[in-house]
Amino acid sequence: MTDFFNEMYDAGKVREPYARLEDWTKAMPAELRHLKQAEAEALFRRIGITFAVYGEGGDPDRLIPFDMFPRVFTQFEWRRLEKGIKQRARALNAFLLDVYGRGEIVKAGKIPARLVYQNEAYERAVSGFTPPRGIYSHIVGIDIVRTGADEFFVLEDNCRTPSGVSYMLENREIMMRMFPQIFRENRIEPVDGYADALRRTLASVAPAKCDREPTIAILTPGHFNSAYYEHSFLADLMGVELVEGADLFVEGGFCWMRTTEGPKKLDVIYRRLDDAFLDPLCFRPDSMLGVPGLMDVYRSGGVTICSAPGAGVADDKAIYTYVPDMVRFYLGEEPLLNNVPTWKCAKDDDCKYVLEHLGDLVVKEVHGSGGYGMLVGPKSTKEQIETFRIKITENPDNYIAQPTLALSTTPTFVEEGIAPRHVDLRPYCLVGEKIELVPGGLTRVALKEGSLVVNSSQGGGVKDTWVLAE
Amino acid sequence: MILTVNHVTTYRYDAPMRAAVQSLRLFPSRFDGQRAIRWDVTVEGGTRGGSFRDGAGDKVEGWSMRGPVSEVSIAVSGQVETIDMAGVLRGHRELVPPFAYLRETVATWIDDAIETLAQEAAAGADDALDRAHRLSAAVAGAITYAPGVTHAHTTAAEALDLGEGVCQDHAHALIACARALDMPARYVSGYLYARDDGVPHEASHAWAEIWVEGIGWIGFDAANGCCPDERYIRLGSGLDAREAAPVKGVAMGAGEEKLDVTVALDAIQQ
């Protein structure tokens, strides 16, 4: 039995950030708890926050389970994380600027050329074009796990359009509504500045041609997209338009939004649409979701697209292993946040090791996401392991492996009462004129006992994440 | 050689369209082998959009038309001075590294037949340049020029299987062969002045460029068994024909599209 770090109880004692929560839970009988849980669910239903899970079937408007037990960080812990996250966000953006420019990191032999330039996510169409302020990834979601009091690891980076921030905001909103008392007893840093910060960030990367207050819009694939709620929620909070491709057109080197008062020039597009669908003239010719001609307008400096097309090459799982090298290469600093040790099956020695230790490792597809196409060795049957052995042998480049990490646990409300469950953390770092990070993030929790997979598609839930003020 | 180009591409629609948008890669490349004396591109009734030079060194210009659109007519008129560089693309400014041209696309997919053709052609080659020449010759031998057999979406593997095709198929096959040997290769679109040989040719043309370490990008026209010389005008490049297309456009609406292209290329001998 592995020893997991429990964020609330350390050697039988309550750790400092959770001190006040012990009384709170003790004062909550099971009956009240069930009542509150039902109330929370009703609230989530009413505001309509649901998350469709691809490929799982069943109810597409299923709620992600919300656990009322908050996850808490001290100010000290948070500051350390914040520094590491900002450092990583800077390095990832520097990498993107470099590989779409002169490619110094490749020339210096720090990252193999093949991994960058033959990567599916590398968009040759934007090389040579520098987006405003040289920023490619304006919202960087960095998934972090904890294994000890002082041990944090980055699991993966999300440089394209990380989702889930609406949960961070709604979880807080609902907790404050249901338990105003604990927000009076604890000094908790607010997260509701996120929308303003996001708006500021987007406005700060308006094209040079924009000579007034920039007009911003969120581009969504439409209401059938699993994160549509989040798109409309953020548009509402920021007070910007939510648009679909058909609402936009290009003319005279600019992008225009159809409105009831006639066309309005658009300066910044926060797109929640993959590169492939942005513009049928540049990417997938069969895409109906994007705007024909948008990439020509973008590349001639008429509109800014956030995140920049091509940003995905920085968050590829094969590139991930080189992020610490990026920090050293571009910033001349030592990485403050460590990577999880990773074996690349593309390397013969690594592949041999992985195949010999499949039962102990987590194997992931290089381009996969959302916990699909993944093998958790210790939790898998012999059959599942053998299936993966064949897959890896056939296409080693497509897989990486990591040790099964002893993810920390936090107390979680379960059927029987309160029990430890494994958690991770996704903070959202904003990169524009400034680099900003609201104190908090999305904590995902694996609700199944013993499970280490926190993805909502695999039975994960969410929690409110607190950072205590000093 | 001084080449005069008059090139009109017309899309006609049987029902008026709501709007049309074009992305044009219709401008002569800048390198030591050619220089535009004058060059003019217009879309009749259209609005000129932004233009820029991309990382591959190509100039791209956007155009749009508000509806109702029943016809989109793109007219190119210009004069270019060319010299024979034996296919070498010297003095061409670009940023995209050659590695980026090793990626396979649907049109240039490497199947077993392409792999075999490439391996056999390259066996015993002295160096990379020799290898590239041998590949070009092998593709020319494997695909006979025959218009009308293949279509715009025919892949390199399909054309090789048919054994017949046009310049697009030769270029795709050569690119696939080169990439099979880990040699970066790309598709180039342009014009070819080819009236003196007595055979009527479509003046719009395409060929391949292969990266040879130490020299740079070199053009190979497998369809004509040569390297581009002063009879060629280079416009733009891409991973395959779709990416390098001089005219990309969409029209919004339900009408059926009919394409009509006329290209007149004349030479003034110096």
Interface residues (C-beta under 8 A of the other chain):
Chain A: Y100 G101 R102 G103 V106 A113 R114 V116 Y117 Q118 Y122 R124 A125 V126 S127 G128 F129 F249 V250 E251 G252 G253 F254 P280 L281 C282 P285 P292 G293 M295 D296 V297 R299 S300 G301 G302
Chain B: A19 V21 Q22 S23 T47 R48 G49 G50 S51 F52 R53 D54 G55 A56 V60 E61 G62 S64 R66 E94 L95 V96 P97 F99 A100 L102 R103 L239 R242 K248 G249 V250 M252
